[in-house]
């Protein structure tokens, strides 16, 4: 059985510093906050590449926390009545439901642009 290589994420956010005057920022002010929907510029893509010919709608351009991205993806999948996933900062929704996704996002206050096909 091969041993698993440990990466930086396995350290649990632990930071090493050689600076003697280094202090940990207790209020964690550099955390990412999700902008309001009016300040988000999303793109709705149509894709079938790399998915065995299956058609999907991909929403790109979301800025914010992973939790908020997952919640938005879950809402869109539920409201469209289809499956999908959230990977690498993108919401992937099964089927060509780009128009419906764009309408739902615009209704929620997001600025959405149709890209491709």
ABEGO torsion letter per residue (X at the ends): XBBBBBBAAAAGGBBBBABAABBBBAAGAABBBBBBAAABBBBBBBBABGAGGBBBBBBBGBBEBAAAAAAAAAAAAAAAGBBEBBBGGBBBBBEBAAAAAAAAAAAAGBBBBBBEX
